[in-house]
């Protein structure tokens, strides 16, 4: 895993079902040596794994090792796995970016307005996507620049994975459609429970407000510009605020484009969130937002979406998003922005819809269900 905010919850969840029998390797670039940033209990067999370390050393030191769980496959983890000298079952816990960065998938992530913005900012992006999609062109491209062919490394490592671990089967189906030569099997498991998504202090709260939240980060995959264009002719009540989280993600030019476009449409009712905000303060804002719009063409912002659904918001998504298809499949009331907004607009969910959503989310992400998923994963490793 990488030293990220999710680590503590992941470690706690594994320790509940397999206490004392896990070793956590936290991947870091050589230049980033230092203390753990997000892991509060590093004494639980946590070690840094730097880019020039050898994974075989850890495997040899643990003769009872039965499986390797990769929390996303990045260049660092792929490089480590590619060096393995003995056959070990590999489980890939998919975080989203690690499949959506792949060249047969990434070009399809952008709505028209955002794609137009990218074409102006990066005129050669379309050519670059084409080059990266085909191995012979990719070989010439990286060779000419004297750079490591990271995509070849990622693809070859993904082929060695035994299990594709996620609760969103639609992500697995998309990946298998675009990369049919991979052998991995689908393993159904949720990563975090509702308390970890929403926060215990907010489990009994309900949204009271008519504000709107758009996206979750400063990323072009959020397709903010298309959402803003969509709302150009949608009247808002005078007191309605539009919150746009932009505190992390891409560079300043995209943030500036989104902020400027939002101000042109909504004026002083536009509230871009530009700086770091404590979780409690952020959830307090969510509690004023009766509508959340997550117009990603890919699975993203699941923590935000699940939290807002639990709190009672109407959620609009893109119909092509595998996460939208997942929610529809399990019966959650979510809505397609392009097809459903004309019927429902900014109206609140009914009490029945909110109750249904909570019941389904409880079944999918209760602490008991998540613990059972982790236990099933550990059991599969030892089989």
Kinemage of the C-alpha trace (Angstrom):
@kinemage 1
@onewidth
@group {chain A} dominant
@subgroup {mainchain}
@vectorlist {calphas} color= white
{ca unk a 1} P 0.000 0.000 0.000
{ca unk a 2} L 0.974 3.663 -0.221
{ca unk a 3} L 1.098 6.004 2.765
{ca unk a 4} L -2.386 7.430 2.323
{ca unk a 5} L -5.362 8.395 4.475
{ca unk a 6} L -7.091 5.036 3.992
{ca unk a 7} L -4.250 3.019 5.549
{ca unk a 8} L -5.413 3.062 9.164
{ca unk a 9} L -8.896 1.821 8.293
{ca unk a 10} L -7.458 -0.888 6.044
{ca unk a 11} L -4.998 -2.084 8.692
{ca unk a 12} L -7.694 -2.103 11.385
{ca unk a 13} L -10.051 -4.089 9.166
{ca unk a 14} L -7.423 -6.747 8.401
{ca unk a 15} L -6.318 -7.002 12.024
{ca unk a 16} L -9.905 -7.695 13.109
{ca unk a 17} L -10.091 -10.871 11.014
{ca unk a 18} L -6.456 -11.997 10.861
{ca unk a 19} L -4.761 -10.489 13.930
{ca unk a 20} L -0.978 -10.586 14.062
{ca unk a 21} L -0.600 -12.535 10.812
{ca unk a 22} L -0.262 -9.604 8.415
{ca unk a 23} L 2.727 -7.608 7.232
{ca unk a 24} L 2.166 -4.175 5.727
{ca unk a 25} L 4.655 -2.826 3.211
{ca unk a 26} L 4.217 0.898 2.623
{ca unk a 27} L 5.617 1.847 -0.778
{ca unk a 28} L 7.656 5.025 -1.091
{ca unk a 29} L 9.976 6.548 -3.665
{ca unk a 30} L 13.619 6.645 -2.559
{ca unk a 31} L 13.520 10.440 -2.441
{ca unk a 32} L 10.580 10.418 0.010
{ca unk a 33} L 12.241 8.704 2.955
{ca unk a 34} L 10.802 9.759 6.272
{ca unk a 35} L 8.288 8.963 8.970
{ca unk a 36} L 4.814 7.520 8.455
{ca unk a 37} L 2.396 10.317 7.613
{ca unk a 38} L -0.995 8.635 7.862
{ca unk a 39} L -0.392 5.376 9.749
{ca unk a 40} L -1.006 5.801 13.468
{ca unk a 41} L 0.131 2.302 14.539
{ca unk a 42} L 3.270 1.484 12.509
{ca unk a 43} L 4.268 -1.040 15.166
{ca unk a 44} L 1.719 -3.405 13.590
{ca unk a 45} L 4.433 -4.864 11.322
{ca unk a 46} L 4.467 -1.842 9.021
{ca unk a 47} L 7.637 -1.244 7.033
{ca unk a 48} L 8.573 1.162 4.311
{ca unk a 49} L 9.331 -0.440 0.948
{ca unk a 50} L 11.485 1.796 -1.237
{ca unk a 51} L 11.699 1.608 -4.996
{ca unk a 52} L 15.065 -0.179 -5.019
{ca unk a 53} L 14.093 -2.732 -2.355
{ca unk a 54} L 13.520 -6.355 -3.343
{ca unk a 55} L 10.174 -7.962 -2.562
{ca unk a 56} L 11.817 -11.409 -2.603
{ca unk a 57} L 13.694 -10.506 0.587
{ca unk a 58} L 10.396 -10.086 2.417
{ca unk a 59} L 8.955 -13.261 0.914
{ca unk a 60} L 12.035 -15.264 1.958
{ca unk a 61} L 11.840 -13.853 5.492
{ca unk a 62} L 8.216 -15.015 5.775
{ca unk a 63} L 8.141 -18.684 4.753
{ca unk a 64} L 4.459 -18.951 5.718
{ca unk a 65} L 3.393 -16.242 3.268
{ca unk a 66} L 0.408 -17.340 1.202
{ca unk a 67} L -0.692 -14.226 -0.659
{ca unk a 68} L 0.153 -10.656 -1.582
{ca unk a 69} L -2.551 -7.991 -1.485
{ca unk a 70} L -1.726 -4.926 -3.576
{ca unk a 71} L -3.726 -1.848 -2.627
{ca unk a 72} L -3.751 -0.463 -6.155
{ca unk a 73} L -1.142 -1.304 -8.769
{ca unk a 74} L 1.140 1.666 -9.267
{ca unk a 75} L 4.516 1.767 -10.980
{ca unk a 76} L 6.202 1.035 -7.631
{ca unk a 77} L 4.038 -1.951 -6.734
{ca unk a 78} L 4.175 -3.300 -10.296
{ca unk a 79} L 7.965 -3.132 -10.299
{ca unk a 80} L 8.120 -5.021 -6.992
{ca unk a 81} L 5.662 -7.731 -8.071
{ca unk a 82} L 7.424 -8.229 -11.404
{ca unk a 83} L 10.572 -9.306 -9.541
{ca unk a 84} L 8.939 -12.167 -7.628
{ca unk a 85} L 10.839 -15.425 -8.019
{ca unk a 86} L 8.222 -17.780 -6.605
{ca unk a 87} L 4.547 -18.270 -7.315
{ca unk a 88} L 2.312 -16.505 -4.798
{ca unk a 89} L -1.349 -15.617 -5.165
{ca unk a 90} L -1.756 -11.924 -5.921
{ca unk a 91} L -4.856 -9.943 -4.982
{ca unk a 92} L -5.350 -6.536 -6.558
{ca unk a 93} L -7.565 -4.247 -4.471
{ca unk a 94} L -8.628 -1.776 -7.130
{ca unk a 95} L -8.812 1.894 -6.184
{ca unk a 96} L -9.978 3.268 -9.524
{ca unk a 97} L -7.074 5.325 -10.829
{ca unk a 98} L -5.060 2.147 -11.385
{ca unk a 99} L -7.434 0.884 -14.073
{ca unk a 100} L -8.604 4.237 -15.417
{ca unk a 101} L -5.046 5.392 -16.132
{ca unk a 102} L -4.641 2.535 -18.620
{ca unk a 103} L -4.432 3.633 -22.270
{ca unk a 104} L -7.384 1.573 -23.530
{ca unk a 105} L -9.641 3.209 -20.933
{ca unk a 106} L -8.401 6.726 -20.107
{ca unk a 107} L -9.363 8.535 -23.365
{ca unk a 108} L -13.044 7.807 -22.722
{ca unk a 109} L -13.243 9.547 -19.342
{ca unk a 110} L -14.053 13.078 -20.476
{ca unk a 111} L -17.322 14.784 -21.353
{ca unk a 112} L -17.336 17.091 -24.435
{ca unk a 113} L -16.671 20.464 -22.758
{ca unk a 114} L -13.866 19.041 -20.635
{ca unk a 115} L -12.393 17.267 -23.641
{ca unk a 116} L -12.389 20.566 -25.515
{ca unk a 117} L -10.569 22.206 -22.598
{ca unk a 118} L -7.943 19.440 -22.593
{ca unk a 119} L -7.443 19.757 -26.357
{ca unk a 120} L -6.632 23.457 -25.938
{ca unk a 121} L -4.379 22.954 -22.911
{ca unk a 122} L -2.576 19.912 -24.331
{ca unk a 123} L -2.812 20.000 -28.145
{ca unk a 124} L -0.888 16.735 -28.525
{ca unk a 125} L -2.888 14.795 -25.953
{ca unk a 126} L -4.943 12.899 -28.547
{ca unk a 127} L -1.773 11.819 -30.337
{ca unk a 128} L -0.216 10.796 -27.034
{ca unk a 129} L -3.266 8.675 -26.166
{ca unk a 130} L -2.981 6.923 -29.537
{ca unk a 131} L 0.735 6.270 -29.088
{ca unk a 132} L 0.250 4.843 -25.601
{ca unk a 133} L -2.560 2.573 -26.762
{ca unk a 134} L -0.363 0.559 -29.158
{ca unk a 135} L 2.738 -1.241 -27.908
{ca unk a 136} L 4.970 -0.727 -31.020
{ca unk a 137} L 4.329 3.034 -30.987
{ca unk a 138} L 4.789 3.084 -27.240
{ca unk a 139} L 8.151 1.333 -27.546
{ca unk a 140} L 9.397 3.926 -30.049
{ca unk a 141} L 8.029 6.796 -27.958
{ca unk a 142} L 9.702 5.780 -24.689
{ca unk a 143} L 12.922 4.628 -26.365
{ca unk a 144} L 13.352 7.925 -28.189
{ca unk a 145} L 12.998 9.791 -24.914
{ca unk a 146} L 15.151 7.430 -22.902
{ca unk a 147} L 12.335 6.803 -20.434
{ca unk a 148} L 11.081 3.640 -18.742
{ca unk a 149} L 8.056 2.076 -20.423
{ca unk a 150} L 5.839 2.128 -17.345
{ca unk a 151} L 2.689 1.080 -19.198
{ca unk a 152} L 4.306 -2.154 -20.357
{ca unk a 153} L 5.265 -2.846 -16.752
{ca unk a 154} L 1.727 -2.155 -15.519
{ca unk a 155} L 0.119 -4.325 -18.188
{ca unk a 156} L 2.479 -7.255 -17.652
{ca unk a 157} L 1.953 -7.108 -13.873
{ca unk a 158} L -1.819 -6.928 -14.219
{ca unk a 159} L -1.664 -10.133 -16.255
{ca unk a 160} L -0.075 -11.909 -13.276
{ca unk a 161} L -2.842 -10.926 -10.868
{ca unk a 162} L -5.071 -13.759 -9.653
{ca unk a 163} L -7.958 -11.748 -8.201
{ca unk a 164} L -9.467 -8.361 -9.009
{ca unk a 165} L -10.874 -7.257 -5.635
{ca unk a 166} L -13.693 -4.713 -5.524
{ca unk a 167} L -17.384 -4.435 -4.727
{ca unk a 168} L -18.038 -2.806 -8.117
{ca unk a 169} L -18.333 -5.705 -10.516
{ca unk a 170} L -18.921 -3.225 -13.344
{ca unk a 171} L -15.306 -2.005 -12.973
{ca unk a 172} L -14.104 -5.581 -13.403
{ca unk a 173} L -16.281 -6.091 -16.471
{ca unk a 174} L -14.974 -2.878 -18.042
{ca unk a 175} L -11.379 -3.881 -17.380
{ca unk a 176} L -11.877 -7.381 -18.801
{ca unk a 177} L -13.575 -5.934 -21.876
{ca unk a 178} L -10.632 -3.615 -22.608
{ca unk a 179} L -7.925 -6.060 -21.474
{ca unk a 180} L -9.359 -9.506 -22.308
{ca unk a 181} L -5.986 -11.258 -22.064
{ca unk a 182} L -5.807 -10.733 -18.285
{ca unk a 183} L -6.612 -13.889 -16.295
{ca unk a 184} L -7.750 -12.358 -13.000
{ca unk a 185} L -11.013 -13.447 -11.407
{ca unk a 186} L -13.522 -11.145 -9.740
{ca unk a 187} L -13.514 -11.181 -5.920
{ca unk a 188} L -16.370 -9.290 -4.308
{ca unk a 189} L -15.325 -7.312 -1.231
{ca unk a 190} L -16.115 -3.910 0.237
{ca unk a 191} L -13.190 -2.032 1.791
{ca unk a 192} L -14.767 0.287 4.371
{ca unk a 193} L -17.963 0.282 6.422
{ca unk a 194} L -20.535 3.047 6.747
{ca unk a 195} L -18.988 4.442 9.929
{ca unk a 196} L -15.691 4.798 8.087
{ca unk a 197} L -17.370 6.523 5.122
{ca unk a 198} L -19.755 8.787 7.033
{ca unk a 199} L -18.252 9.097 10.515
{ca unk a 200} L -19.931 7.893 13.693
{ca unk a 201} L -20.851 11.423 14.728
{ca unk a 202} L -22.954 11.889 11.574
{ca unk a 203} L -24.675 8.495 11.274
{ca unk a 204} L -27.920 9.875 12.735
{ca unk a 205} L -27.809 13.163 10.824
{ca unk a 206} L -29.951 14.139 7.842
{ca unk a 207} L -29.405 16.774 5.185
{ca unk a 208} L -31.273 20.014 5.777
{ca unk a 209} L -30.662 22.466 2.976
{ca unk a 210} L -30.959 23.201 -0.726
{ca unk a 211} L -27.325 23.750 -1.597
{ca unk a 212} L -25.518 21.821 -4.347
{ca unk a 213} L -22.187 19.997 -4.298
{ca unk a 214} L -20.347 19.408 -7.578
{ca unk a 215} L -17.521 16.865 -7.820
{ca unk a 216} L -14.977 15.890 -5.206
{ca unk a 217} L -11.610 17.209 -6.389
{ca unk a 218} L -9.658 19.404 -8.764
{ca unk a 219} L -9.591 16.747 -11.494
{ca unk a 220} L -10.632 16.912 -15.126
{ca unk a 221} L -12.319 13.521 -14.648
{ca unk a 222} L -14.929 15.365 -12.564
{ca unk a 223} L -16.101 17.045 -15.797
{ca unk a 224} L -16.931 20.239 -13.895
{ca unk a 225} L -17.059 22.377 -17.031
{ca unk a 226} L -19.788 20.193 -18.536
{ca unk a 227} L -21.844 20.357 -15.339
{ca unk a 228} L -21.519 24.134 -15.208
{ca unk a 229} L -22.558 24.381 -18.871
{ca unk a 230} L -25.532 22.108 -18.134
{ca unk a 231} L -26.699 24.494 -15.400
{ca unk a 232} L -26.424 27.694 -17.445
{ca unk a 233} L -30.201 27.782 -17.965
{ca unk a 234} L -31.248 26.127 -14.692
{ca unk a 235} L -32.707 28.713 -12.282
{ca unk a 236} L -31.613 28.440 -8.651
{ca unk a 237} L -33.350 29.789 -5.588
{ca unk a 238} L -31.698 32.942 -4.264
{ca unk a 239} L -30.319 31.322 -1.107
{ca unk a 240} L -28.876 28.274 -2.896
{ca unk a 241} L -25.089 27.936 -2.776
{ca unk a 242} L -23.006 25.820 -5.135
{ca unk a 243} L -19.990 24.184 -3.466
{ca unk a 244} L -17.151 22.890 -5.659
{ca unk a 245} L -14.340 21.024 -3.843
{ca unk a 246} L -11.054 21.886 -5.578
{ca unk a 247} L -8.532 21.512 -2.769
{ca unk a 248} L -6.550 18.639 -4.229
{ca unk a 249} L -5.893 17.125 -7.639
{ca unk a 250} L -4.486 18.746 -10.763
{ca unk a 251} L -2.696 22.031 -11.370
{ca unk a 252} L -3.857 25.595 -11.062
{ca unk a 253} L -4.951 26.163 -14.665
{ca unk a 254} L -7.860 23.734 -14.443
{ca unk a 255} L -8.852 25.032 -11.017
{ca unk a 256} L -8.837 28.556 -12.433
{ca unk a 257} L -10.945 27.521 -15.442
{ca unk a 258} L -13.549 25.858 -13.222
{ca unk a 259} L -13.644 28.725 -10.726
{ca unk a 260} L -14.024 31.332 -13.481
{ca unk a 261} L -16.699 29.368 -15.328
{ca unk a 262} L -18.685 28.783 -12.121
{ca unk a 263} L -18.522 32.469 -11.207
{ca unk a 264} L -19.829 33.438 -14.653
{ca unk a 265} L -22.867 31.202 -14.215
{ca unk a 266} L -23.634 31.527 -10.492
{ca unk a 267} L -21.824 34.698 -9.427
{ca unk a 268} L -21.582 35.100 -5.626
{ca unk a 269} L -23.490 31.841 -5.090
{ca unk a 270} L -20.469 29.882 -6.329
{ca unk a 271} L -18.265 28.629 -3.482
{ca unk a 272} L -15.114 26.842 -4.649
{ca unk a 273} L -13.460 24.994 -1.751
{ca unk a 274} L -9.782 25.702 -2.400
{ca unk a 275} L -7.998 24.807 0.833
{ca unk a 276} L -7.713 21.826 3.144
{ca unk a 277} L -10.767 21.381 5.341
{ca unk a 278} L -11.119 19.122 8.415
{ca unk a 279} L -13.512 16.213 7.842
{ca unk a 280} L -16.055 17.440 10.362
{ca unk a 281} L -16.232 20.870 8.738
{ca unk a 282} L -16.577 19.257 5.293
{ca unk a 283} L -19.437 17.002 6.430
{ca unk a 284} L -21.150 20.040 7.932
{ca unk a 285} L -21.191 21.495 4.405
{ca unk a 286} L -22.510 18.209 2.995
{ca unk a 287} L -25.391 18.417 5.460
{ca unk a 288} L -26.566 21.604 3.694
{ca unk a 289} L -26.446 20.048 0.211
{ca unk a 290} L -29.675 18.429 -0.913
{ca unk a 291} L -28.151 17.591 -4.299
{ca unk a 292} L -24.770 16.137 -5.190
{ca unk a 293} L -23.551 16.008 -8.782
{ca unk a 294} L -20.719 13.606 -9.581
{ca unk a 295} L -20.446 13.643 -13.359
{ca unk a 296} L -17.466 11.345 -13.646
{ca unk a 297} L -17.377 8.822 -16.483
{ca unk a 298} L -15.403 6.562 -14.115
{ca unk a 299} L -15.705 5.248 -10.579
{ca unk a 300} L -14.553 8.090 -8.356
{ca unk a 301} L -15.641 9.948 -5.213
{ca unk a 302} L -17.284 6.845 -3.735
{ca unk a 303} L -16.722 8.079 -0.182
{ca unk a 304} L -18.506 11.345 -0.938
{ca unk a 305} L -21.334 9.644 -2.810
{ca unk a 306} L -21.990 6.996 -0.159
{ca unk a 307} L -21.893 9.602 2.619
{ca unk a 308} L -24.312 11.911 0.813
{ca unk a 309} L -26.671 9.062 -0.048
{ca unk a 310} L -26.728 8.042 3.615
{ca unk a 311} L -27.433 11.619 4.672
{ca unk a 312} L -30.362 11.788 2.234
{ca unk a 313} L -29.133 13.708 -0.826
{ca unk a 314} L -30.334 13.314 -4.387
{ca unk a 315} L -27.288 12.180 -6.349
{ca unk a 316} L -26.835 12.785 -10.057
{ca unk a 317} L -24.144 10.864 -11.949
{ca unk a 318} L -23.163 10.060 -15.524
{ca unk a 319} L -25.026 7.069 -16.907
{ca unk a 320} L -21.828 5.620 -18.418
{ca unk a 321} L -20.109 5.512 -15.025
{ca unk a 322} L -19.640 1.910 -13.785
{ca unk a 323} L -20.314 3.159 -10.239
{ca unk a 324} L -23.709 4.528 -11.359
{ca unk a 325} L -24.490 1.140 -12.902
{ca unk a 326} L -23.441 -0.549 -9.649
{ca unk a 327} L -25.796 1.585 -7.562
{ca unk a 328} L -28.686 1.020 -9.979
{ca unk a 329} L -28.051 -2.740 -9.959
{ca unk a 330} L -28.335 -2.990 -6.171
{ca unk a 331} L -31.425 -0.766 -6.090
{ca unk a 332} L -30.070 2.544 -4.762
{ca unk a 333} L -31.929 5.661 -5.880
{ca unk a 334} L -29.351 7.543 -7.970
{ca unk a 335} L -30.077 9.557 -11.086
{ca unk a 336} L -28.616 10.100 -14.556
{ca unk a 337} L -27.928 13.826 -14.982
{ca unk a 338} L -28.619 13.868 -18.728
{ca unk a 339} L -31.833 11.830 -18.630
{ca unk a 340} L -33.364 12.324 -15.188
{ca unk a 341} L -32.739 15.968 -14.288
{ca unk a 342} L -35.594 17.178 -16.476
{ca unk a 343} L -37.991 15.071 -14.392
{ca unk a 344} L -36.647 15.610 -10.861
{ca unk a 345} L -34.504 18.760 -10.975
{ca unk a 346} L -33.303 19.883 -7.555
{ca unk a 347} L -36.206 18.364 -5.637
{ca unk a 348} L -35.393 16.400 -2.469
{ca unk a 349} L -35.711 12.628 -2.226
{ca unk a 350} L -38.866 11.252 -0.679
{ca unk a 351} L -38.723 9.723 2.798
{ca unk a 352} L -39.293 6.308 1.240
{ca unk a 353} L -36.368 6.781 -1.160
{ca unk a 354} L -34.058 7.843 1.673
{ca unk a 355} L -35.125 4.859 3.794
{ca unk a 356} L -34.595 2.500 0.866
{ca unk a 357} L -31.136 3.904 0.191
{ca unk a 358} L -30.143 3.558 3.837
{ca unk a 359} L -31.374 -0.026 4.009
{ca unk a 360} L -29.443 -1.010 0.876
{ca unk a 361} L -26.277 0.782 1.970
{ca unk a 362} L -26.500 -0.904 5.365
{ca unk a 363} L -26.689 -4.297 3.683
{ca unk a 364} L -23.738 -3.500 1.402
{ca unk a 365} L -21.463 -1.637 3.837
{ca unk a 366} L -22.356 -2.584 7.409
{ca unk a 367} L -19.447 -3.295 9.745
{ca unk a 368} L -20.512 -6.946 9.858
{ca unk a 369} L -20.657 -7.233 6.063
{ca unk a 370} L -17.247 -5.609 5.582
{ca unk a 371} L -15.690 -7.818 8.280
{ca unk a 372} L -17.133 -10.868 6.529
{ca unk a 373} L -15.694 -9.686 3.197
{ca unk a 374} L -12.236 -9.330 4.755
{ca unk a 375} L -12.603 -12.757 6.399
{ca unk a 376} L -13.578 -14.288 3.049
{ca unk a 377} L -10.533 -12.698 1.443
{ca unk a 378} L -8.190 -14.078 4.107
{ca unk a 379} L -9.826 -17.502 3.855
{ca unk a 380} L -9.326 -17.512 0.091
{ca unk a 381} L -5.646 -16.703 0.562
{ca unk a 382} L -5.149 -19.716 2.829
{ca unk a 383} L -7.053 -22.157 0.589
